[in-house]
C-alpha cells in the first residue's frame, strides 16, 4: 500500500495534514521527527510538519534528511525553514510576523506543486521566522506581499517547501496543493477507501488471530462497535463481547444497546454490575477518585466475566489513531495507548495479547467504515459519551437515586433534540446534576429542590468546542418538561461556555 509519511515537529496542525491527505483517499501515517520509520518502497513521499519552535532555537527539532533527493519531500512552515537553514540558506526573525490570512502575489508558471492555483489565492500563515535567503540550487516558486520566499523547489529533486499551511480551512486551495504533491508528484493512487480498509483489515485479522478466541469490552459507542463488527467478520463466534452495565449509562441504554448488538449477530454477554459500581463510588466526591474507582471496578467485573470463557488469548480494543498519536510525543518516548482506551491494569494472570483493528483510523473514518459494514444509524451516529458515564455528570457523590434523576432529565433533553431534528446538528449533548438546591414555587407551594444544567456543543473532534445556539423556544419547552416530569428538580440552566476555556464535561 502506497504511504505518505508525515514527520511531526510538534505543530498543532499535524493531524490536519493527515486528515487532508486521507480525504484524497491516500494512506498516511504520522511519526515523530526523531523516530523515522523504514522508508521502504511503499513510502511514496514525506511531509515535514510545522513546529512551535524556531530553527534558531538551541533545542530546535533536528530531522535526519538523508532521504531527501531519493523520494519526494514537502516541507511545511518549520519544515521549509529547517531545510533552507540546514542546506546553506538564512532564516531570521521576521520584521513583519505573519499570522492569519495572506495572499499569493507571485506563483512560478508551470510549477507542479502549485498547478491550478491562481495568483491571489488565500493562504494561512503562522510563523515568526522567515527565509531571508534560499540556498544555492533552490528556486523560488511563490511569494506573498510580505514574504518573498513563501515557497521553493530544490533543483534536480522532487523536494518542495512552503511557509504557509495548506492543511487548514483558510488556505482556499490547500487541498489542491496537497493533491498535486501526493497524487501528481508522489504518484499515489487514490485507492485507500473504506471498502479497501475493510477487506485488508479482515484479511489481516484472519491471519493474525487464526482460530484464537478474542474478548472485547463493548461500550455502546462507535469505536468499540465498529471494532466488534470487523472482528466478527474475521473470526465469527470466536469473538466474545462483554457489555457491562455500570449503572451509569443513559436511561434504558443497557437494554436497548444490548438488543442492538444481538441483532447484529454478535456473541455478546450483558453483565448487570450496577450495585458493584455504586458501592465503589460510595462517599467519593473527587472527580479523579471517582474515575479511578470506576476503572478498577470495571477491571474486576471484566476479569471475572472473561475468566468464564475458556482459551481466550487476545484482548480487543477500540483504540483509534488520535489515541496513538497523542500517546507518542515528538520528543520520542515509545508508544503507550492512553489509559481511557486501554482496559490496561487487567490482572497479569490474564496474559492477553492486544489486537486493535481501528488504530490507523480517525473518528470520522471509523464512522465511514461502520456505515460500510451496515452498522445501525442509532449506534453509528451516537453522540460521544464519557467512559465514566453519568458519574462525571453528577457533581459530588454518586448514588442510585441521583442517577435515576439525571437519567430522566437526560432522556427528555435527548428525545427533544431528536424530535426537533437538532440531534445531528449537535456534536455532544447531555445534562449535569449540580450539588445545589434552589427555591421554587409549584402549585402555590414553596419547593427547595435540585438544579440541573443542560450542555450541548458543536465540534469536529472534541479538541475545541463551541456551545450550541439552540432555539430559545426549544430550551423553554425542554425546561418545562423537565421541571414538570422529573420529581426533585425545580430549576434548569443552559451552559454557554466554549472549550477552551471550559471543558465539555464538567468533571
C-alpha positions in Angstrom: 0.0 0.0 0.0 1.4 3.4 -1.0 2.0 5.5 2.0 2.8 9.2 2.8 4.9 9.6 6.0 4.4 12.8 8.0 7.2 13.7 10.3 5.8 15.7 13.3 7.8 18.6 14.7 5.1 19.4 17.3 2.7 21.5 15.2 -0.9 21.9 16.3 -1.8 21.3 12.7 0.0 18.0 12.1 -3.2 15.9 12.5 -4.9 18.2 10.0 -2.3 17.4 7.4 -3.1 13.7 7.8 -6.8 14.2 7.6 -6.5 16.2 4.4 -4.2 13.6 2.8 -6.7 10.9 3.7 -9.5 12.9 2.2 -7.7 12.3 -1.0 -8.0 8.5 -0.4 -4.3 8.3 0.2 -3.0 6.4 3.2 -0.6 8.3 5.5 1.0 7.9 8.9 2.3 10.4 11.5 5.7 9.7 13.1 7.9 11.8 15.5 10.6 13.7 13.6 13.3 11.7 15.5 11.6 8.3 15.1 11.7 8.0 11.3 10.3 4.6 10.2 11.9 2.5 7.5 11.3 4.3 4.2 10.8 1.3 2.1 9.4 1.1 -1.5 5.8 1.5 -0.2 6.7 5.1 1.0 5.8 7.4 -1.8 6.7 10.7 -0.1 7.5 12.5 3.1 5.9 15.7 4.6 7.7 17.7 7.2 5.3 19.4 9.5 5.4 22.8 11.2 6.6 23.4 14.8 6.1 25.8 17.6 9.9 26.1 17.7 12.2 28.4 15.7 15.1 26.8 13.7 17.3 29.3 15.6 16.4 27.8 19.0 19.2 25.8 20.7 16.8 22.8 21.1 15.0 23.1 17.8 13.9 19.7 16.3 16.7 18.2 14.1 15.5 15.7 11.5 17.7 13.3 9.6 17.1 14.3 6.0 19.2 11.6 4.4 16.2 10.5 2.4 15.9 14.0 0.7 16.5 13.7 -3.1 15.6 9.9 -3.0 11.9 10.4 -2.5 9.6 13.4 -2.9 9.5 15.8 0.1 7.2 18.6 1.1 8.3 20.9 3.9 5.5 23.0 5.6 6.4 26.1 7.6 9.1 24.9 10.1 9.8 22.1 7.6 10.5 24.7 4.9 12.6 26.8 7.2 14.6 23.8 8.5 15.6 22.6 5.1 16.6 26.1 4.0 18.6 26.7 7.1 20.3 23.3 7.1 21.5 23.5 3.5 23.0 27.0 3.4 20.1 29.4 3.4 19.4 32.1 6.0 16.4 32.1 8.4 15.8 35.2 10.5 13.1 36.6 12.9 10.7 38.3 10.6 10.2 42.1 11.0 6.6 41.6 10.0 5.4 38.4 11.5 2.6 36.8 9.5 -0.2 35.2 11.5 -3.5 34.6 9.7 -4.7 35.2 6.1 -2.3 36.2 3.3 -2.5 36.1 -0.5 -0.1 34.6 -3.0 1.2 37.6 -5.0 3.6 35.6 -7.2 3.4 31.9 -8.5 6.1 30.4 -10.7 4.5 29.3 -14.0 4.5 25.6 -14.7 5.4 24.5 -11.1 3.9 21.1 -10.4 3.2 21.8 -6.7 1.2 24.9 -7.5 -0.5 23.6 -10.6 -4.1 25.1 -10.9 -3.6 27.5 -8.0 -4.2 31.2 -9.1 -2.4 34.3 -8.1 -4.1 36.0 -5.2 -5.1 32.6 -3.7 -5.7 32.9 0.0 -3.2 31.0 2.3 -2.9 30.7 6.1 0.4 31.9 7.7 1.5 31.1 11.2 5.2 31.9 11.7 7.5 34.4 13.4 10.6 33.5 11.3 11.1 34.0 7.6 13.5 32.7 5.0 15.7 35.7 4.1 17.9 33.8 1.6 17.5 30.5 -0.2 20.4 28.0 -0.5 22.1 27.7 -3.9 20.2 25.4 -6.3 16.9 26.3 -4.6 14.3 28.1 -6.8 11.7 30.5 -5.6 8.2 29.2 -6.6 5.8 31.6 -4.8 5.6 34.8 -2.7 3.1 36.8 -0.6 3.1 40.6 -0.3 5.1 40.4 3.0 7.1 37.1 2.5 9.2 36.8 -0.7 10.4 33.2 -0.1 6.9 31.8 0.7 7.8 28.6 -1.3 10.7 26.9 -3.1 11.8 23.9 -5.0 15.2 22.2 -4.8 16.7 21.9 -8.3 17.1 18.4 -9.6 14.9 16.9 -6.8 11.2 16.5 -6.1 11.7 18.5 -2.9 9.3 21.4 -2.3 8.6 23.7 0.6 6.1 26.3 1.6 5.9 28.7 4.6 2.1 28.6 4.7 -0.3 25.9 5.9 -2.2 24.2 3.1 -3.9 21.8 5.6 -6.1 24.5 7.3 -9.5 25.5 6.1 -8.4 29.1 5.5 -6.0 28.1 2.7 -8.6 28.0 0.0 -6.5 26.0 -2.5 -4.7 24.0 0.2 -6.3 20.6 -0.7 -5.4 21.2 -4.4 -1.8 21.8 -3.4 -1.7 18.6 -1.3 -3.3 16.6 -4.1 -0.6 18.0 -6.5 2.0 16.7 -4.1 0.7 13.3 -3.1 -1.0 12.3 -6.4 0.9 14.0 -9.2 4.4 14.3 -7.7 4.5 11.2 -5.4 2.3 9.2 -7.8 -0.1 7.8 -5.2 -3.2 6.1 -6.5 -6.3 7.4 -4.7 -7.5 3.9 -3.7 -7.4 3.9 0.1 -11.2 3.7 0.7 -13.5 2.3 3.4 -14.0 -0.9 1.3 -10.3 -1.4 0.8 -9.7 -0.9 4.5 -12.3 -3.4 5.5 -11.0 -6.1 3.0 -7.4 -5.6 4.1 -8.2 -5.4 7.8 -10.4 -8.5 7.8 -7.8 -10.5 5.9 -5.1 -9.4 8.3 -7.2 -10.3 11.3 -7.9 -13.7 10.0 -4.1 -14.3 9.6 -3.2 -12.7 12.9 -5.9 -14.5 15.0 -6.5 -17.7 13.2 -8.7 -19.8 15.4 -7.9 -18.0 18.7 -10.6 -16.6 21.0 -10.8 -12.9 21.5 -12.6 -10.9 24.2 -13.8 -7.3 23.7 -15.4 -4.9 26.2 -18.3 -3.2 24.3 -19.3 0.3 25.5 -22.2 1.1 23.2 -20.0 3.7 21.4 -19.0 3.9 17.8 -15.4 2.7 18.2 -15.9 -0.5 20.1 -19.0 -1.3 17.9 -17.1 -0.9 14.7 -14.1 -2.9 16.1 -16.6 -5.7 17.1 -18.1 -5.8 13.6 -14.6 -6.1 11.9 -13.6 -8.8 14.3 -16.9 -10.7 13.9 -16.4 -10.5 10.1 -13.0 -12.1 10.5 -13.5 -14.7 13.3 -17.2 -15.1 13.9 -18.2 -16.5 17.2 -14.5 -16.7 18.4 -15.2 -13.1 19.3 -16.6 -12.9 22.8 -18.1 -9.5 23.7 -18.9 -8.3 27.2 -21.2 -5.3 27.7 -21.1 -4.1 31.3 -24.0 -2.2 32.9 -22.2 0.1 35.4 -25.4 1.8 36.4 -24.1 5.0 34.9 -25.5 4.7 31.4 -28.3 6.7 29.9 -32.0 5.7 30.5 -32.7 2.2 29.1 -29.4 2.2 27.3 -28.2 -1.1 28.6 -31.3 -3.0 27.3 -31.5 -1.1 24.0 -27.9 -1.4 23.0 -27.6 -5.0 24.1 -30.6 -5.8 21.9 -29.0 -4.0 19.0 -25.7 -5.9 19.4 -27.6 -9.3 19.4 -29.5 -8.2 16.3 -26.1 -7.6 14.7 -25.2 -11.3 15.2 -22.5 -10.6 17.9 -21.7 -13.1 20.5 -22.3 -10.8 23.5 -23.0 -11.2 27.2 -24.6 -8.4 29.2 -23.4 -8.1 32.8 -25.5 -6.2 35.4 -23.0 -4.7 37.8 -24.8 -1.6 38.9 -24.5 -2.3 42.6 -20.8 -3.1 42.5 -20.1 0.3 40.9 -22.5 2.2 43.3 -20.7 0.5 46.3 -17.3 1.5 44.9 -18.4 5.2 44.4 -20.0 5.5 47.9 -18.6 8.5 49.7 -16.4 9.7 46.8 -16.7 13.3 45.6 -13.3 14.0 43.9 -13.7 13.5 40.1 -10.3 11.7 39.8 -11.1 9.3 42.6 -14.5 8.6 41.1 -12.8 7.8 37.7 -10.3 5.5 39.4 -12.9 3.7 41.3 -15.0 3.1 38.2 -11.9 1.9 36.3 -10.9 -0.6 39.0 -14.4 -1.9 39.3 -14.7 -2.3 35.6 -11.5 -4.3 35.5 -12.7 -6.6 38.3 -16.1 -7.2 36.6 -14.5 -7.6 33.2 -11.9 -10.0 34.5 -14.5 -12.2 36.3 -16.6 -12.4 33.2 -13.6 -13.1 30.9 -12.4 -15.9 33.1 -15.6 -17.7 32.3 -14.5 -18.1 28.7 -12.1 -20.9 28.1 -9.0 -20.3 26.0 -9.1 -16.6 25.4 -5.8 -15.4 24.0 -6.5 -11.8 22.8 -8.0 -8.6 24.2 -9.5 -6.4 21.5 -9.7 -2.6 22.0 -11.4 0.2 20.1 -8.2 2.3 20.1 -8.2 4.9 17.2 -5.4 6.8 15.6 -5.6 10.1 17.6 -5.1 8.0 20.8 -1.9 6.5 19.2 -0.7 9.9 18.1 -1.3 11.6 21.4 0.5 8.8 23.2 3.6 9.2 21.1 5.3 12.5 21.9 7.5 14.2 19.3 10.3 14.1 22.0 10.5 10.4 21.3 9.1 8.1 24.0 7.7 4.7 22.9 4.0 4.5 22.1 1.7 3.8 25.0 -2.0 3.7 24.4 -4.0 6.2 26.6 -5.4 4.6 29.7 -9.0 5.5 28.9 -8.9 3.4 25.8 -7.0 0.6 27.4 -8.6 -1.9 29.7 -4.9 -1.8 30.9 -4.5 -2.6 34.5 -6.0 -6.0 33.8 -4.6 -8.7 36.1 -1.3 -10.1 34.9 -2.6 -13.6 35.1 -4.8 -13.0 32.1 -1.7 -12.6 29.9 -3.7 -11.5 26.9 -2.2 -10.1 23.6 -3.7 -6.9 22.3 -5.5 -6.5 18.9 -6.6 -3.1 17.8 -8.4 -3.1 14.4 -9.0 0.7 14.3 -5.6 2.0 15.4 -5.0 3.6 12.0 -8.3 5.4 11.7 -9.6 8.9 12.7 -13.0 9.2 14.2 -14.8 10.3 11.0 -13.1 7.4 9.2 -14.4 4.9 11.8 -17.9 6.1 11.2 -17.5 5.7 7.4 -16.2 2.1 7.9 -19.1 1.4 10.3 -21.6 2.6 7.7 -20.0 0.4 5.0 -20.3 -2.5 7.5 -24.0 -1.9 7.9 -23.9 -0.6 11.4 -27.2 0.8 12.6 -27.6 4.6 12.5 -28.6 4.7 16.2 -25.2 3.3 17.1 -23.2 4.9 14.3 -24.4 8.4 14.9 -24.5 8.4 18.7 -23.0 11.4 20.4 -19.7 10.7 22.3 -20.4 9.6 25.8 -17.8 9.6 28.6 -16.2 6.4 29.8 -17.2 7.0 33.4 -20.7 7.8 32.2 -23.1 9.8 34.3 -20.7 9.7 37.3 -18.9 12.7 36.0 -22.1 14.5 35.2 -23.2 14.1 38.8 -21.2 16.6 40.8 -20.3 15.2 44.2 -21.2 11.8 45.5 -22.9 9.4 43.1 -26.0 7.5 44.3 -28.6 5.3 42.6 -31.2 8.0 43.4 -29.2 10.8 41.7 -28.5 8.6 38.7 -32.3 8.0 38.2 -33.0 11.7 38.3 -30.2 12.5 35.8 -31.3 9.7 33.5 -34.8 11.1 33.3 -33.5 14.7 32.7 -31.1 13.5 30.1 -33.7 11.4 28.3 -36.1 14.4 28.0 -33.3 16.5 26.6 -32.1 13.9 24.0 -35.6 12.9 23.0 -36.5 16.5 22.2 -33.2 17.1 20.3 -34.1 14.1 18.1 -37.7 15.1 17.6 -36.8 18.6 16.6 -34.1 17.3 14.2 -31.4 19.0 16.2 -29.6 15.9 17.4 -27.4 15.5 14.3 -26.5 19.2 14.4 -25.0 18.9 17.9 -21.7 17.1 18.4 -22.4 16.2 22.0 -25.3 16.9 24.5 -26.2 15.9 28.0 -27.3 17.0 31.4 -25.4 17.7 34.6 -26.8 17.3 38.1 -25.5 20.1 40.3 -24.7 19.7 44.1 -27.0 22.6 45.0 -30.7 23.2 45.6 -32.8 26.2 44.8 -36.1 27.7 46.0 -39.1 27.3 43.6 -42.8 27.6 43.6 -45.1 24.7 42.5 -48.8 24.8 43.0 -48.6 27.8 45.3 -46.2 25.8 47.5 -42.5 26.6 48.2 -40.1 24.0 47.0 -36.4 23.5 47.6 -35.1 21.1 45.0 -32.2 20.2 42.7 -30.7 22.2 39.9 -29.7 20.7 36.5 -27.6 22.2 33.7 -28.0 21.3 30.1 -24.9 21.1 27.9 -24.8 21.0 24.1 -21.7 21.7 22.0 -20.6 21.8 18.3 -17.2 20.4 17.4 -15.3 18.3 14.9 -13.1 16.2 17.2 -13.7 17.4 20.7 -10.3 19.2 20.9 -12.2 22.6 20.8 -15.9 23.1 21.0 -18.5 26.0 20.8 -21.7 25.9 22.8 -24.7 25.2 20.6 -27.1 28.1 20.0 -30.2 26.1 20.4 -33.5 28.0 19.8 -35.0 29.7 22.9 -38.4 28.1 22.3 -36.8 24.7 22.2 -34.9 25.3 25.5 -38.1 26.7 27.1 -40.0 23.6 26.2 -37.3 21.2 27.4 -37.0 23.1 30.7 -40.8 23.0 31.2 -40.9 19.2 30.5 -38.0 18.5 32.9 -39.5 20.5 35.8 -43.0 19.1 35.3 -41.9 15.5 34.8 -38.8 14.9 36.9 -39.6 14.8 40.6 -36.9 16.6 42.6 -35.8 19.2 40.0 -37.2 22.8 40.0 -34.6 24.7 38.1 -32.9 24.2 34.6 -29.8 26.2 33.4 -28.1 26.1 30.0 -24.3 26.1 29.8 -23.0 28.7 27.3 -19.2 28.1 27.9 -17.0 27.1 25.0 -13.8 24.9 25.0 -11.4 26.5 25.8 -11.5 27.9 28.4 -14.1 25.4 29.7 -14.1 21.7 29.1 -17.1 19.8 27.5 -17.7 17.7 30.6 -17.9 19.4 34.0 -15.7 16.9 35.8 
